[in-house]
Amino acid sequence: MRFVSLSTAVSISMMGGLAGFSSSSRGGDFVSAVPNYNQGTFATVGGATYTTIASALGKPAPIVGAGSGFDGVLSPFNSHFEVDDLIAFGLGGDITLRFPSAIPVTGTPQIGIITNATFVDANYPNGATGGTTTTSAMDEFGAERTAIVEVAKSGGDFVSLGRIVIDDPANYYANATNPYQFPAPDPATLASFDQPFAGSPSDFDNKDFAGVLGVLNGSAGGTWLTIPLALGLDEVQFVRLSDPKWKMPTGLLVDTRPSLYFPNFNKPADLFIDGAVLIPEPGGIALIVLTIPLLRRRSR
């Protein structure tokens, strides 16, 4: 389920499902439109596709698998897998996200790409990383997901931030006591989609669930990016992600990887997008919420 406001519903109706708006309790505006989307070469084990534009709009749902029997909070060990919560693209594909208005480039972390590149639970169902934190992508495919990230002010002046490894997880509740908790905490302390996370998976090594939340320190997580002032872009309103590749531990980029759990399945590189939020204040951030399917639930 997407969390969008009435204005989002009106915009979707008026623009054929390509626009929406929602306000975060922390002051952010979520994605208002998807000007361009190309699925590219995409494949899942079960044949599912993720092409619903509305999945990129609004705030990520706090509960994973709502009503499926696998209900649980969105956490670094538990991420969305539903076809109505994700939009995905594969080899040769791309997506452009537009926010309601442009914000000044600050030269500080402003774009946070959040995926459900979940951590493997070394002490299931308690939530622990073990001595070395392993993402579900590295566990199944022996590689991490990457994409080219570009930003623009007008949609026609894109500049590249380069190829980015997208491997940090998302978290919704800062006071959850279990990574698969359901119902959600009550009262709830929400993690901040406005707070940059400067860490990497290795920062979570040898942590239990409380320790994982401690590393996040109230942030909703994600891979955070800075737009260098030297690029000459004074404002940003658009983000484009394209050219997904698998990145091997050696640094080699490849188009496909075999699944450890489905040996006859060679998976084209891909990304699963869940939403984005832009913080308009100076020194604020833009948060792109991308999601990758949860291996524990099913393989894609």
C-alpha positions, 0 to 999 in steps of 0.5 A, spaced: 500 500 500 502 506 498 501 512 503 499 518 499 495 524 500 488 526 497 492 531 493 496 525 490 490 522 488 487 528 484 494 529 481 494 521 479 487 522 476 489 528 472 495 526 469 494 518 468 497 516 474 504 519 473 504 524 478 502 524 486 504 528 492 505 527 499 508 530 505 512 527 510 512 529 518 519 531 517 517 536 512 519 533 505 515 532 499 515 526 495 516 524 488 510 528 484 511 525 477 515 520 473 517 523 467 520 517 464 520 510 465 523 504 461 523 497 464 529 494 460 531 487 460 528 485 466 527 478 469 524 474 476 524 467 477 517 467 478 515 471 472 513 477 476 513 484 473 514 491 477 511 496 472 506 500 476 508 508 476 504 509 482 509 505 486 514 510 485 509 515 489 508 517 496 512 514 502 514 507 503 509 503 507 511 501 514 508 494 514 511 489 509 507 484 506 500 487 509 495 482 509 499 476 506 501 472 512 508 475 512 506 482 515 512 485 519 515 492 519 520 495 514 527 494 517 534 492 515 532 485 515 525 485 512 523 489 506 518 490 501 517 485 495 510 486 493 508 488 486 504 494 488 510 497 492 515 497 487 517 499 480 523 496 477 528 496 471 533 492 468 539 492 463 538 498 458 532 501 463 532 507 466 527 511 470 526 519 472 523 521 478 521 529 479 519 532 485 514 538 486 520 543 486 527 545 485 532 546 491 538 549 492 545 544 491 548 545 498 555 540 496 552 536 502 549 529 502 542 531 499 540 525 495 539 518 499 538 512 495 534 507 499 533 500 497 531 494 500 538 491 499 536 487 506 541 484 510 542 477 511 539 475 518 545 471 521 540 469 527 533 469 524 528 471 527 532 475 532 536 480 527 543 479 527 549 481 522 554 476 524 561 478 524 561 480 516 555 484 514 552 480 508 546 483 503 541 479 500 544 481 493 551 479 495 548 472 498 544 470 492 548 473 487 555 474 489 555 481 487 552 488 489 547 492 485 549 499 482 546 504 477 548 510 474 545 516 478 544 523 474 541 529 477 538 535 473 534 542 475 530 542 469 530 535 466 534 537 460 541 539 464 542 532 467 549 531 470 552 525 472 554 523 479 557 516 477 556 509 478 553 508 485 553 502 489 546 501 492 547 497 498 544 500 504 537 498 507 531 502 509 528 502 516 521 505 518 521 504 526 526 507 530 523 503 536 522 496 533 524 491 538 524 485 532 526 486 525 519 482 523 515 485 528 507 485 527 503 489 529 508 495 529 510 499 535 505 503 539 507 508 541 511 508 535 518 512 534 519 513 526 525 513 523 527 519 519 527 519 512 530 526 512 536 524 516 542 522 512 546 516 513 553 516 512 555 509 513 556 502 509 554 495 510 561 494 514 559 499 519 553 494 521 558 488 522 557 484 529 551 487 531 544 485 533 538 488 531 538 493 537 545 495 535 543 495 527 538 501 529 544 504 534 548 505 527 542 508 524 541 513 530 534 515 528 535 515 520 531 511 515 538 509 512 540 508 505 546 510 500 547 518 501 550 522 495 552 529 495 552 533 489 559 537 488 558 544 487 563 544 482 558 540 477 555 547 476 548 545 478 545 550 482 538 547 484 536 540 483 529 537 482 530 531 477 533 524 479 535 519 473 537 512 475 540 508 469 544 502 466 544 497 472 550 493 473 552 487 478 559 489 481 563 483 483 567 484 489 573 484 485 570 491 482 568 488 475 561 490 472 557 484 469 550 484 466 548 478 469 549 473 475 547 466 477 542 465 483 545 461 488 538 458 490 536 457 483 542 455 479 538 455 472 536 462 473 541 468 471 538 474 473 539 481 469 542 487 473 536 491 476 533 496 481 527 496 485 524 503 486 519 504 492 519 512 492 523 518 493 522 524 498 525 531 497 527 536 503 526 543 500 530 547 506 537 549 505 542 543 508 536 538 507 536 532 503 533 528 497 531 521 499 530 516 493 527 510 496 529 504 492 527 497 493 530 490 491 526 484 492 526 480 499 530 474 498 527 471 505 520 472 502 522 469 495 527 470 489 526 474 483 
